[in-house]
Amino acid sequence: MYTGNLLGFGLAVSSSAFIGSSFIIKKKGLQRAGASGARAGSGGYGYLLEPLWWIGMFTMVVGEFANFVAYIYAPAVLVTPLGALSIIVSAVLAHFLLNEKLRKVGVLGCVLCIMGSTVIVLHAPAEHAISSVEEIWDLATQPTFLLYTASAIAVVLVLVLYCEPRYGQTNMMVYIGVCSINGSITVMSVKAIGIAIKLTLEGSSQVASYQTWIFVMVAVTCIITQLNYLNKALDTFNTAVVSPIYYAMFTSFTILASAIMFKDWSGQSASTIISVLCGFMTVLSGTMILHTTREPDQPPVSDMYSSLSPQISWIVHANGEIWKHKDNEESCPPEVVAIIQPDHFK
Protein backbone atom coordinates (compact mmCIF):
# COMPACT_ATOMS: atom_id res chain seq x y z
CA MET A 1 0.00 0.00 0.00
CA TYR A 2 1.30 3.46 -0.83
CA THR A 3 2.38 5.75 2.03
CA GLY A 4 -0.18 8.43 1.17
CA ASN A 5 -3.01 5.90 1.06
CA LEU A 6 -1.89 4.42 4.38
CA LEU A 7 -1.89 7.84 6.04
CA GLY A 8 -5.23 8.72 4.48
CA PHE A 9 -6.66 5.38 5.61
CA GLY A 10 -5.51 5.95 9.19
CA LEU A 11 -6.97 9.46 9.27
CA ALA A 12 -10.27 8.31 7.73
CA VAL A 13 -10.64 5.50 10.28
CA SER A 14 -9.78 7.90 13.12
CA SER A 15 -12.34 10.34 11.74
CA SER A 16 -15.02 7.65 11.73
CA ALA A 17 -14.17 6.69 15.31
CA PHE A 18 -14.43 10.30 16.53
CA ILE A 19 -17.60 11.09 14.57
CA GLY A 20 -19.31 7.84 15.56
CA SER A 21 -18.44 8.44 19.21
CA SER A 22 -19.64 12.05 19.04
CA PHE A 23 -23.19 10.96 18.22
CA ILE A 24 -23.35 8.84 21.38
CA ILE A 25 -21.72 11.45 23.61
CA LYS A 26 -24.04 14.19 22.35
CA LYS A 27 -27.07 11.96 22.82
CA LYS A 28 -26.05 11.23 26.41
CA GLY A 29 -25.71 14.97 26.94
CA LEU A 30 -29.16 15.56 25.44
CA GLN A 31 -30.64 12.91 27.72
CA ARG A 32 -29.11 14.52 30.79
CA ALA A 33 -30.33 17.95 29.76
CA GLY A 34 -33.83 16.61 29.01
CA ALA A 35 -34.04 14.97 32.43
CA SER A 36 -33.76 18.35 34.16
CA GLY A 37 -35.54 20.63 31.69
CA ALA A 38 -37.20 20.96 28.31
CA ARG A 39 -36.02 18.45 25.70
CA ALA A 40 -34.30 19.65 22.53
CA GLY A 41 -37.08 18.09 20.45
CA SER A 42 -39.58 20.29 22.31
CA GLY A 43 -37.64 23.47 21.62
CA GLY A 44 -35.46 23.44 24.74
CA TYR A 45 -31.85 24.63 24.72
CA GLY A 46 -30.76 23.31 28.10
CA TYR A 47 -28.23 21.04 26.39
CA LEU A 48 -26.08 24.13 25.74
CA LEU A 49 -25.32 24.12 29.48
CA GLU A 50 -24.48 20.42 29.50
CA PRO A 51 -20.67 19.78 29.39
CA LEU A 52 -21.14 16.30 27.95
CA TRP A 53 -22.89 17.74 24.89
CA TRP A 54 -19.98 20.11 24.28
CA ILE A 55 -17.54 17.22 24.61
CA GLY A 56 -19.51 15.48 21.86
CA MET A 57 -19.33 18.58 19.68
CA PHE A 58 -15.57 18.84 20.19
CA THR A 59 -15.20 15.16 19.32
CA MET A 60 -17.13 15.71 16.08
CA VAL A 61 -14.95 18.70 15.14
CA VAL A 62 -11.82 16.59 15.67
CA GLY A 63 -13.31 13.86 13.48
CA GLU A 64 -14.23 16.26 10.69
CA PHE A 65 -10.75 17.79 10.79
CA ALA A 66 -9.16 14.32 10.50
CA ASN A 67 -11.44 13.61 7.54
CA PHE A 68 -10.39 16.91 5.94
CA VAL A 69 -6.70 16.02 6.26
CA ALA A 70 -7.36 12.51 4.92
CA TYR A 71 -8.50 14.01 1.60
CA ILE A 72 -5.10 15.69 1.29
CA TYR A 73 -3.16 12.43 1.27
CA ALA A 74 -5.56 9.89 -0.24
CA PRO A 75 -8.00 9.86 -3.17
CA ALA A 76 -11.71 10.43 -2.53
CA VAL A 77 -12.46 6.90 -3.74
CA LEU A 78 -10.64 5.65 -0.62
CA VAL A 79 -11.67 8.24 2.00
CA THR A 80 -15.36 8.74 1.25
CA PRO A 81 -16.59 5.10 1.55
CA LEU A 82 -14.74 4.71 4.86
CA GLY A 83 -17.20 7.17 6.36
CA ALA A 84 -19.53 4.19 6.79
CA LEU A 85 -17.29 2.98 9.64
CA SER A 86 -18.69 5.76 11.83
CA ILE A 87 -22.04 3.95 11.67
CA ILE A 88 -20.41 0.82 13.09
CA VAL A 89 -18.80 2.78 15.93
CA SER A 90 -22.09 4.50 16.71
CA ALA A 91 -24.07 1.23 16.62
CA VAL A 92 -21.63 -0.64 18.89
CA LEU A 93 -21.38 2.18 21.44
CA ALA A 94 -25.16 2.63 21.44
CA HIS A 95 -25.50 -1.08 22.22
CA PHE A 96 -23.39 -0.76 25.38
CA LEU A 97 -24.00 2.82 26.51
CA LEU A 98 -27.57 3.62 25.39
CA ASN A 99 -29.10 0.15 25.66
CA GLU A 100 -30.04 0.29 21.97
CA LYS A 101 -29.61 -3.39 21.19
CA LEU A 102 -27.60 -4.35 18.12
CA ARG A 103 -29.44 -7.26 16.52
CA LYS A 104 -27.79 -10.21 14.82
CA VAL A 105 -28.66 -8.81 11.40
CA GLY A 106 -27.05 -5.54 12.49
CA VAL A 107 -23.85 -7.44 13.31
CA LEU A 108 -23.95 -8.81 9.76
CA GLY A 109 -24.18 -5.21 8.51
CA CYS A 110 -21.07 -4.30 10.53
CA VAL A 111 -19.16 -7.26 9.10
CA LEU A 112 -20.15 -6.29 5.54
CA CYS A 113 -18.97 -2.69 6.10
CA ILE A 114 -15.61 -3.92 7.39
CA MET A 115 -15.17 -6.40 4.53
CA GLY A 116 -16.08 -3.83 1.90
CA SER A 117 -13.78 -1.22 3.43
CA THR A 118 -10.91 -3.71 3.45
CA VAL A 119 -11.40 -4.45 -0.26
CA ILE A 120 -11.48 -0.72 -1.09
CA VAL A 121 -8.29 -0.03 0.89
CA LEU A 122 -6.39 -2.90 -0.72
CA HIS A 123 -7.32 -1.84 -4.26
CA ALA A 124 -7.54 1.95 -3.97
CA PRO A 125 -5.44 3.87 -6.53
CA ALA A 126 -2.50 5.99 -5.42
CA GLU A 127 -2.89 9.75 -5.09
CA HIS A 128 -1.23 11.72 -7.92
CA ALA A 129 1.50 14.13 -6.82
CA ILE A 130 0.43 17.79 -7.19
CA SER A 131 2.91 20.65 -6.88
CA SER A 132 0.68 23.76 -7.02
CA VAL A 133 -2.91 24.96 -6.79
CA GLU A 134 -2.61 26.04 -10.44
CA GLU A 135 -2.24 22.36 -11.33
CA ILE A 136 -5.47 21.59 -9.47
CA TRP A 137 -7.12 24.50 -11.31
CA ASP A 138 -6.07 22.96 -14.64
CA LEU A 139 -7.71 19.70 -13.56
CA ALA A 140 -10.89 21.56 -12.51
CA THR A 141 -11.13 23.45 -15.81
CA GLN A 142 -10.59 20.49 -18.12
CA PRO A 143 -13.53 20.03 -20.53
CA THR A 144 -14.78 16.77 -19.00
CA PHE A 145 -14.99 18.16 -15.46
CA LEU A 146 -16.48 21.44 -16.69
CA LEU A 147 -19.17 19.36 -18.40
CA TYR A 148 -19.78 17.48 -15.13
CA THR A 149 -19.95 20.76 -13.18
CA ALA A 150 -22.34 22.36 -15.67
CA SER A 151 -24.55 19.26 -15.61
CA ALA A 152 -24.52 19.22 -11.79
CA ILE A 153 -25.52 22.90 -11.58
CA ALA A 154 -28.28 22.40 -14.15
CA VAL A 155 -29.74 19.40 -12.29
CA VAL A 156 -29.57 21.23 -8.93
CA LEU A 157 -31.37 24.26 -10.39
CA VAL A 158 -34.12 22.02 -11.80
CA LEU A 159 -34.50 20.28 -8.44
CA VAL A 160 -34.58 23.55 -6.49
CA LEU A 161 -36.68 25.72 -8.80
CA TYR A 162 -39.07 23.18 -10.34
CA CYS A 163 -39.16 19.97 -8.30
CA GLU A 164 -38.94 21.30 -4.75
CA PRO A 165 -42.14 23.44 -4.82
CA ARG A 166 -44.09 20.52 -6.35
CA TYR A 167 -42.58 17.34 -4.91
CA GLY A 168 -40.24 18.40 -2.08
CA GLN A 169 -42.62 17.40 0.71
CA THR A 170 -43.54 14.05 -0.82
CA ASN A 171 -40.39 12.79 -2.57
CA MET A 172 -37.14 12.63 -0.58
CA MET A 173 -35.05 12.29 -3.74
CA VAL A 174 -35.48 16.03 -4.39
CA TYR A 175 -33.66 17.08 -1.21
CA ILE A 176 -31.21 14.17 -1.26
CA GLY A 177 -30.36 14.85 -4.91
CA VAL A 178 -29.45 18.46 -4.15
CA CYS A 179 -27.32 17.38 -1.15
CA SER A 180 -25.52 14.59 -2.99
CA ILE A 181 -24.69 16.52 -6.15
CA ASN A 182 -23.54 19.54 -4.14
CA GLY A 183 -21.57 17.21 -1.90
CA SER A 184 -19.46 15.92 -4.78
CA ILE A 185 -18.44 19.48 -5.70
CA THR A 186 -17.83 20.22 -2.01
CA VAL A 187 -15.38 17.34 -1.67
CA MET A 188 -13.45 18.38 -4.78
CA SER A 189 -13.17 21.97 -3.49
CA VAL A 190 -12.22 20.85 0.02
CA LYS A 191 -9.57 18.54 -1.39
CA ALA A 192 -8.13 21.42 -3.43
CA ILE A 193 -8.08 23.66 -0.33
CA GLY A 194 -6.41 20.93 1.70
CA ILE A 195 -3.67 20.44 -0.87
CA ALA A 196 -3.13 24.22 -1.02
CA ILE A 197 -2.72 24.32 2.79
CA LYS A 198 -0.34 21.35 2.69
CA LEU A 199 1.83 22.99 0.02
CA THR A 200 1.83 26.27 1.96
CA LEU A 201 3.00 24.54 5.14
CA GLU A 202 5.76 22.85 3.13
CA GLY A 203 7.08 26.28 2.07
CA SER A 204 5.33 26.78 -1.29
CA SER A 205 2.75 29.44 -0.38
CA GLN A 206 -0.55 29.20 -2.28
CA VAL A 207 -2.26 32.06 -0.42
CA ALA A 208 -1.63 34.62 -3.17
CA SER A 209 -3.14 32.40 -5.87
CA TYR A 210 -6.64 33.53 -6.81
CA GLN A 211 -7.53 29.92 -7.60
CA THR A 212 -7.22 29.05 -3.91
CA TRP A 213 -9.87 31.61 -2.95
CA ILE A 214 -12.17 30.51 -5.76
CA PHE A 215 -12.05 26.99 -4.33
CA VAL A 216 -12.80 28.43 -0.86
CA MET A 217 -15.85 30.34 -2.13
CA VAL A 218 -17.15 27.31 -4.02
CA ALA A 219 -16.69 25.10 -0.95
CA VAL A 220 -18.50 27.53 1.38
CA THR A 221 -21.41 27.96 -1.05
CA CYS A 222 -21.81 24.21 -1.60
CA ILE A 223 -21.52 23.40 2.12
CA ILE A 224 -24.24 25.91 3.07
CA THR A 225 -26.55 24.61 0.34
CA GLN A 226 -25.82 21.01 1.23
CA LEU A 227 -26.53 21.48 4.95
CA ASN A 228 -29.71 23.43 4.25
CA TYR A 229 -31.26 20.71 2.11
CA LEU A 230 -29.97 17.89 4.29
CA ASN A 231 -31.76 19.47 7.26
CA LYS A 232 -34.92 19.70 5.15
CA ALA A 233 -34.66 16.02 4.24
CA LEU A 234 -34.09 14.92 7.84
CA ASP A 235 -36.91 17.12 9.12
CA THR A 236 -39.41 15.90 6.51
CA PHE A 237 -38.63 12.20 6.11
CA ASN A 238 -37.60 9.23 8.24
CA THR A 239 -33.91 9.44 9.18
CA ALA A 240 -33.49 5.65 8.91
CA VAL A 241 -34.44 5.93 5.22
CA VAL A 242 -32.74 9.23 4.41
CA SER A 243 -29.30 8.32 5.81
CA PRO A 244 -28.48 5.21 3.72
CA ILE A 245 -29.88 6.71 0.51
CA TYR A 246 -27.95 9.93 1.07
CA TYR A 247 -24.77 7.99 1.84
CA ALA A 248 -25.14 5.93 -1.35
CA MET A 249 -25.81 8.90 -3.63
CA PHE A 250 -23.24 11.20 -2.02
CA THR A 251 -20.50 8.58 -2.20
CA SER A 252 -21.38 7.62 -5.78
CA PHE A 253 -21.33 11.21 -7.06
CA THR A 254 -18.11 11.94 -5.14
CA ILE A 255 -16.33 8.92 -6.63
CA LEU A 256 -17.54 9.92 -10.10
CA ALA A 257 -16.42 13.55 -9.69
CA SER A 258 -13.02 12.50 -8.35
CA ALA A 259 -12.53 10.02 -11.19
CA ILE A 260 -13.23 12.77 -13.72
CA MET A 261 -11.24 15.56 -12.09
CA PHE A 262 -8.25 13.74 -10.58
CA LYS A 263 -8.32 10.75 -12.96
CA ASP A 264 -8.13 8.27 -10.08
CA TRP A 265 -8.55 5.30 -12.40
CA SER A 266 -5.84 6.33 -14.85
CA GLY A 267 -3.45 3.43 -15.33
CA GLN A 268 -5.53 1.05 -13.18
CA SER A 269 -6.46 -2.39 -14.43
CA ALA A 270 -10.06 -3.42 -14.96
CA SER A 271 -9.84 -5.95 -12.11
CA THR A 272 -8.73 -3.23 -9.68
CA ILE A 273 -11.60 -0.94 -10.68
CA ILE A 274 -14.13 -3.76 -10.38
CA SER A 275 -12.72 -4.74 -6.97
CA VAL A 276 -13.14 -1.19 -5.63
CA LEU A 277 -16.69 -0.98 -6.97
CA CYS A 278 -17.55 -4.34 -5.41
CA GLY A 279 -16.09 -3.16 -2.12
CA PHE A 280 -18.23 -0.03 -2.30
CA MET A 281 -21.38 -2.06 -2.99
CA THR A 282 -20.56 -4.29 -0.02
CA VAL A 283 -20.16 -1.26 2.26
CA LEU A 284 -23.41 0.16 0.92
CA SER A 285 -25.24 -3.10 1.64
CA GLY A 286 -23.90 -3.20 5.19
CA THR A 287 -24.88 0.43 5.75
CA MET A 288 -28.47 -0.17 4.63
CA ILE A 289 -28.75 -3.27 6.81
CA LEU A 290 -27.52 -1.32 9.85
CA HIS A 291 -30.02 1.47 9.30
CA THR A 292 -33.00 -0.78 8.59
CA THR A 293 -32.38 -2.84 11.75
CA ARG A 294 -31.86 0.16 14.03
CA GLU A 295 -34.42 0.54 16.79
CA PRO A 296 -36.37 3.83 16.70
CA ASP A 297 -35.85 6.35 19.47
CA GLN A 298 -38.27 6.13 22.37
CA PRO A 299 -40.81 8.96 22.42
CA PRO A 300 -40.65 11.50 25.25
CA VAL A 301 -42.66 10.66 28.37
CA SER A 302 -44.98 13.59 27.74
CA ASP A 303 -45.82 12.20 24.31
CA MET A 304 -46.49 8.73 25.75
CA TYR A 305 -49.16 10.02 28.08
CA SER A 306 -50.65 12.72 25.89
CA SER A 307 -52.99 10.22 24.27
CA LEU A 308 -54.39 9.33 27.71
CA SER A 309 -55.77 12.82 28.40
CA PRO A 310 -59.56 13.06 28.57
CA GLN A 311 -61.31 13.67 25.28
CA ILE A 312 -64.70 15.30 25.00
CA SER A 313 -67.47 13.76 22.88
CA TRP A 314 -71.01 14.96 22.18
CA ILE A 315 -73.81 12.63 23.30
CA VAL A 316 -77.21 12.85 21.59
CA HIS A 317 -80.07 11.63 23.84
CA ALA A 318 -83.42 10.24 22.65
CA ASN A 319 -85.23 13.40 23.75
CA GLY A 320 -83.05 15.54 21.49
CA GLU A 321 -80.79 16.97 24.20
CA ILE A 322 -77.05 17.15 23.59
CA TRP A 323 -74.56 16.70 26.42
CA LYS A 324 -70.78 16.73 26.74
CA HIS A 325 -69.12 13.47 27.74
CA LYS A 326 -65.49 12.75 28.70
CA ASP A 327 -63.83 9.49 27.80
CA ASN A 328 -62.87 8.80 31.42
CA GLU A 329 -66.44 9.19 32.68
CA GLU A 330 -68.87 6.36 33.30
CA SER A 331 -70.60 4.59 30.44
CA CYS A 332 -73.42 6.30 28.59
CA PRO A 333 -77.09 5.79 29.67
CA PRO A 334 -79.25 3.46 27.56
CA GLU A 335 -81.31 6.28 26.05
CA VAL A 336 -78.28 7.58 24.11
CA VAL A 337 -78.94 7.71 20.37
CA ALA A 338 -75.46 8.66 19.08
CA ILE A 339 -71.97 9.68 20.18
CA ILE A 340 -70.16 12.22 18.03
CA GLN A 341 -66.35 12.07 18.43
CA PRO A 342 -64.12 15.19 18.09
CA ASP A 343 -62.84 14.07 14.68
CA HIS A 344 -66.37 13.53 13.29
CA PHE A 345 -66.31 16.82 11.38
CA LYS A 346 -62.73 16.56 10.04
C-alpha positions as CSV (number, residue, x, y, z in Angstrom):
1,M,0.0,0.0,0.0
2,Y,1.3,3.5,-0.8
3,T,2.4,5.7,2.0
4,G,-0.2,8.4,1.2
5,N,-3.0,5.9,1.1
6,L,-1.9,4.4,4.4
7,L,-1.9,7.8,6.0
8,G,-5.2,8.7,4.5
9,F,-6.7,5.4,5.6
10,G,-5.5,6.0,9.2
11,L,-7.0,9.5,9.3
12,A,-10.3,8.3,7.7
13,V,-10.6,5.5,10.3
14,S,-9.8,7.9,13.1
15,S,-12.3,10.3,11.7
16,S,-15.0,7.6,11.7
17,A,-14.2,6.7,15.3
18,F,-14.4,10.3,16.5
19,I,-17.6,11.1,14.6
20,G,-19.3,7.8,15.6
21,S,-18.4,8.4,19.2
22,S,-19.6,12.0,19.0
23,F,-23.2,11.0,18.2
24,I,-23.4,8.8,21.4
25,I,-21.7,11.5,23.6
26,K,-24.0,14.2,22.4
27,K,-27.1,12.0,22.8
28,K,-26.0,11.2,26.4
29,G,-25.7,15.0,26.9
30,L,-29.2,15.6,25.4
31,Q,-30.6,12.9,27.7
32,R,-29.1,14.5,30.8
33,A,-30.3,18.0,29.8
34,G,-33.8,16.6,29.0
35,A,-34.0,15.0,32.4
36,S,-33.8,18.3,34.2
37,G,-35.5,20.6,31.7
38,A,-37.2,21.0,28.3
39,R,-36.0,18.4,25.7
40,A,-34.3,19.6,22.5
41,G,-37.1,18.1,20.5
42,S,-39.6,20.3,22.3
43,G,-37.6,23.5,21.6
44,G,-35.5,23.4,24.7
45,Y,-31.9,24.6,24.7
46,G,-30.8,23.3,28.1
47,Y,-28.2,21.0,26.4
48,L,-26.1,24.1,25.7
49,L,-25.3,24.1,29.5
50,E,-24.5,20.4,29.5
51,P,-20.7,19.8,29.4
52,L,-21.1,16.3,27.9
53,W,-22.9,17.7,24.9
54,W,-20.0,20.1,24.3
55,I,-17.5,17.2,24.6
56,G,-19.5,15.5,21.9
57,M,-19.3,18.6,19.7
58,F,-15.6,18.8,20.2
59,T,-15.2,15.2,19.3
60,M,-17.1,15.7,16.1
61,V,-14.9,18.7,15.1
62,V,-11.8,16.6,15.7
63,G,-13.3,13.9,13.5
64,E,-14.2,16.3,10.7
65,F,-10.7,17.8,10.8
66,A,-9.2,14.3,10.5
67,N,-11.4,13.6,7.5
68,F,-10.4,16.9,5.9
69,V,-6.7,16.0,6.3
70,A,-7.4,12.5,4.9
71,Y,-8.5,14.0,1.6
72,I,-5.1,15.7,1.3
73,Y,-3.2,12.4,1.3
74,A,-5.6,9.9,-0.2
75,P,-8.0,9.9,-3.2
76,A,-11.7,10.4,-2.5
77,V,-12.5,6.9,-3.7
78,L,-10.6,5.7,-0.6
79,V,-11.7,8.2,2.0
80,T,-15.4,8.7,1.2
81,P,-16.6,5.1,1.5
82,L,-14.7,4.7,4.9
83,G,-17.2,7.2,6.4
84,A,-19.5,4.2,6.8
85,L,-17.3,3.0,9.6
86,S,-18.7,5.8,11.8
87,I,-22.0,4.0,11.7
88,I,-20.4,0.8,13.1
89,V,-18.8,2.8,15.9
90,S,-22.1,4.5,16.7
91,A,-24.1,1.2,16.6
92,V,-21.6,-0.6,18.9
93,L,-21.4,2.2,21.4
94,A,-25.2,2.6,21.4
95,H,-25.5,-1.1,22.2
96,F,-23.4,-0.8,25.4
97,L,-24.0,2.8,26.5
98,L,-27.6,3.6,25.4
99,N,-29.1,0.2,25.7
100,E,-30.0,0.3,22.0
101,K,-29.6,-3.4,21.2
102,L,-27.6,-4.4,18.1
103,R,-29.4,-7.3,16.5
104,K,-27.8,-10.2,14.8
105,V,-28.7,-8.8,11.4
106,G,-27.0,-5.5,12.5
107,V,-23.8,-7.4,13.3
108,L,-24.0,-8.8,9.8
109,G,-24.2,-5.2,8.5
110,C,-21.1,-4.3,10.5
111,V,-19.2,-7.3,9.1
112,L,-20.2,-6.3,5.5
113,C,-19.0,-2.7,6.1
114,I,-15.6,-3.9,7.4
115,M,-15.2,-6.4,4.5
116,G,-16.1,-3.8,1.9
117,S,-13.8,-1.2,3.4
118,T,-10.9,-3.7,3.4
119,V,-11.4,-4.4,-0.3
120,I,-11.5,-0.7,-1.1
121,V,-8.3,0.0,0.9
122,L,-6.4,-2.9,-0.7
123,H,-7.3,-1.8,-4.3
124,A,-7.5,2.0,-4.0
125,P,-5.4,3.9,-6.5
126,A,-2.5,6.0,-5.4
127,E,-2.9,9.8,-5.1
128,H,-1.2,11.7,-7.9
129,A,1.5,14.1,-6.8
130,I,0.4,17.8,-7.2
131,S,2.9,20.7,-6.9
132,S,0.7,23.8,-7.0
133,V,-2.9,25.0,-6.8
134,E,-2.6,26.0,-10.4
135,E,-2.2,22.4,-11.3
136,I,-5.5,21.6,-9.5
137,W,-7.1,24.5,-11.3
138,D,-6.1,23.0,-14.6
139,L,-7.7,19.7,-13.6
140,A,-10.9,21.6,-12.5
141,T,-11.1,23.4,-15.8
142,Q,-10.6,20.5,-18.1
143,P,-13.5,20.0,-20.5
144,T,-14.8,16.8,-19.0
145,F,-15.0,18.2,-15.5
146,L,-16.5,21.4,-16.7
147,L,-19.2,19.4,-18.4
148,Y,-19.8,17.5,-15.1
149,T,-19.9,20.8,-13.2
150,A,-22.3,22.4,-15.7
151,S,-24.5,19.3,-15.6
152,A,-24.5,19.2,-11.8
153,I,-25.5,22.9,-11.6
154,A,-28.3,22.4,-14.1
155,V,-29.7,19.4,-12.3
156,V,-29.6,21.2,-8.9
157,L,-31.4,24.3,-10.4
158,V,-34.1,22.0,-11.8
159,L,-34.5,20.3,-8.4
160,V,-34.6,23.5,-6.5
161,L,-36.7,25.7,-8.8
162,Y,-39.1,23.2,-10.3
163,C,-39.2,20.0,-8.3
164,E,-38.9,21.3,-4.7
165,P,-42.1,23.4,-4.8
166,R,-44.1,20.5,-6.3
167,Y,-42.6,17.3,-4.9
168,G,-40.2,18.4,-2.1
169,Q,-42.6,17.4,0.7
170,T,-43.5,14.0,-0.8
171,N,-40.4,12.8,-2.6
172,M,-37.1,12.6,-0.6
173,M,-35.0,12.3,-3.7
174,V,-35.5,16.0,-4.4
175,Y,-33.7,17.1,-1.2
176,I,-31.2,14.2,-1.3
177,G,-30.4,14.8,-4.9
178,V,-29.4,18.5,-4.1
179,C,-27.3,17.4,-1.1
180,S,-25.5,14.6,-3.0
181,I,-24.7,16.5,-6.1
182,N,-23.5,19.5,-4.1
183,G,-21.6,17.2,-1.9
184,S,-19.5,15.9,-4.8
185,I,-18.4,19.5,-5.7
186,T,-17.8,20.2,-2.0
187,V,-15.4,17.3,-1.7
188,M,-13.5,18.4,-4.8
189,S,-13.2,22.0,-3.5
190,V,-12.2,20.8,0.0
191,K,-9.6,18.5,-1.4
192,A,-8.1,21.4,-3.4
193,I,-8.1,23.7,-0.3
194,G,-6.4,20.9,1.7
195,I,-3.7,20.4,-0.9
196,A,-3.1,24.2,-1.0
197,I,-2.7,24.3,2.8
198,K,-0.3,21.4,2.7
199,L,1.8,23.0,0.0
200,T,1.8,26.3,2.0
201,L,3.0,24.5,5.1
202,E,5.8,22.8,3.1
203,G,7.1,26.3,2.1
204,S,5.3,26.8,-1.3
205,S,2.8,29.4,-0.4
206,Q,-0.6,29.2,-2.3
207,V,-2.3,32.1,-0.4
208,A,-1.6,34.6,-3.2
209,S,-3.1,32.4,-5.9
210,Y,-6.6,33.5,-6.8
211,Q,-7.5,29.9,-7.6
212,T,-7.2,29.1,-3.9
213,W,-9.9,31.6,-3.0
214,I,-12.2,30.5,-5.8
215,F,-12.1,27.0,-4.3
216,V,-12.8,28.4,-0.9
217,M,-15.9,30.3,-2.1
218,V,-17.1,27.3,-4.0
219,A,-16.7,25.1,-1.0
220,V,-18.5,27.5,1.4
221,T,-21.4,28.0,-1.1
222,C,-21.8,24.2,-1.6
223,I,-21.5,23.4,2.1
224,I,-24.2,25.9,3.1
225,T,-26.6,24.6,0.3
226,Q,-25.8,21.0,1.2
227,L,-26.5,21.5,4.9
228,N,-29.7,23.4,4.2
229,Y,-31.3,20.7,2.1
230,L,-30.0,17.9,4.3
231,N,-31.8,19.5,7.3
232,K,-34.9,19.7,5.1
233,A,-34.7,16.0,4.2
234,L,-34.1,14.9,7.8
235,D,-36.9,17.1,9.1
236,T,-39.4,15.9,6.5
237,F,-38.6,12.2,6.1
238,N,-37.6,9.2,8.2
239,T,-33.9,9.4,9.2
240,A,-33.5,5.7,8.9
241,V,-34.4,5.9,5.2
242,V,-32.7,9.2,4.4
243,S,-29.3,8.3,5.8
244,P,-28.5,5.2,3.7
245,I,-29.9,6.7,0.5
246,Y,-28.0,9.9,1.1
247,Y,-24.8,8.0,1.8
248,A,-25.1,5.9,-1.3
249,M,-25.8,8.9,-3.6
250,F,-23.2,11.2,-2.0
251,T,-20.5,8.6,-2.2
252,S,-21.4,7.6,-5.8
253,F,-21.3,11.2,-7.1
254,T,-18.1,11.9,-5.1
255,I,-16.3,8.9,-6.6
256,L,-17.5,9.9,-10.1
257,A,-16.4,13.6,-9.7
258,S,-13.0,12.5,-8.3
259,A,-12.5,10.0,-11.2
260,I,-13.2,12.8,-13.7
261,M,-11.2,15.6,-12.1
262,F,-8.2,13.7,-10.6
263,K,-8.3,10.8,-13.0
264,D,-8.1,8.3,-10.1
265,W,-8.6,5.3,-12.4
266,S,-5.8,6.3,-14.8
267,G,-3.4,3.4,-15.3
268,Q,-5.5,1.1,-13.2
269,S,-6.5,-2.4,-14.4
270,A,-10.1,-3.4,-15.0
271,S,-9.8,-5.9,-12.1
272,T,-8.7,-3.2,-9.7
273,I,-11.6,-0.9,-10.7
274,I,-14.1,-3.8,-10.4
275,S,-12.7,-4.7,-7.0
276,V,-13.1,-1.2,-5.6
277,L,-16.7,-1.0,-7.0
278,C,-17.5,-4.3,-5.4
279,G,-16.1,-3.2,-2.1
280,F,-18.2,0.0,-2.3
281,M,-21.4,-2.1,-3.0
282,T,-20.6,-4.3,0.0
283,V,-20.2,-1.3,2.3
284,L,-23.4,0.2,0.9
285,S,-25.2,-3.1,1.6
286,G,-23.9,-3.2,5.2
287,T,-24.9,0.4,5.7
288,M,-28.5,-0.2,4.6
289,I,-28.8,-3.3,6.8
290,L,-27.5,-1.3,9.9
291,H,-30.0,1.5,9.3
292,T,-33.0,-0.8,8.6
293,T,-32.4,-2.8,11.8
294,R,-31.9,0.2,14.0
295,E,-34.4,0.5,16.8
296,P,-36.4,3.8,16.7
297,D,-35.8,6.3,19.5
298,Q,-38.3,6.1,22.4
299,P,-40.8,9.0,22.4
300,P,-40.7,11.5,25.3
301,V,-42.7,10.7,28.4
302,S,-45.0,13.6,27.7
303,D,-45.8,12.2,24.3
304,M,-46.5,8.7,25.7
305,Y,-49.2,10.0,28.1
306,S,-50.6,12.7,25.9
307,S,-53.0,10.2,24.3
308,L,-54.4,9.3,27.7
309,S,-55.8,12.8,28.4
310,P,-59.6,13.1,28.6
311,Q,-61.3,13.7,25.3
312,I,-64.7,15.3,25.0
313,S,-67.5,13.8,22.9
314,W,-71.0,15.0,22.2
315,I,-73.8,12.6,23.3
316,V,-77.2,12.9,21.6
317,H,-80.1,11.6,23.8
318,A,-83.4,10.2,22.6
319,N,-85.2,13.4,23.7
320,G,-83.0,15.5,21.5
321,E,-80.8,17.0,24.2
322,I,-77.1,17.2,23.6
323,W,-74.6,16.7,26.4
324,K,-70.8,16.7,26.7
325,H,-69.1,13.5,27.7
326,K,-65.5,12.8,28.7
327,D,-63.8,9.5,27.8
328,N,-62.9,8.8,31.4
329,E,-66.4,9.2,32.7
330,E,-68.9,6.4,33.3
331,S,-70.6,4.6,30.4
332,C,-73.4,6.3,28.6
333,P,-77.1,5.8,29.7
334,P,-79.3,3.5,27.6
335,E,-81.3,6.3,26.0
336,V,-78.3,7.6,24.1
337,V,-78.9,7.7,20.4
338,A,-75.5,8.7,19.1
339,I,-72.0,9.7,20.2
340,I,-70.2,12.2,18.0
341,Q,-66.3,12.1,18.4
342,P,-64.1,15.2,18.1
343,D,-62.8,14.1,14.7
344,H,-66.4,13.5,13.3
345,F,-66.3,16.8,11.4
346,K,-62.7,16.6,10.0
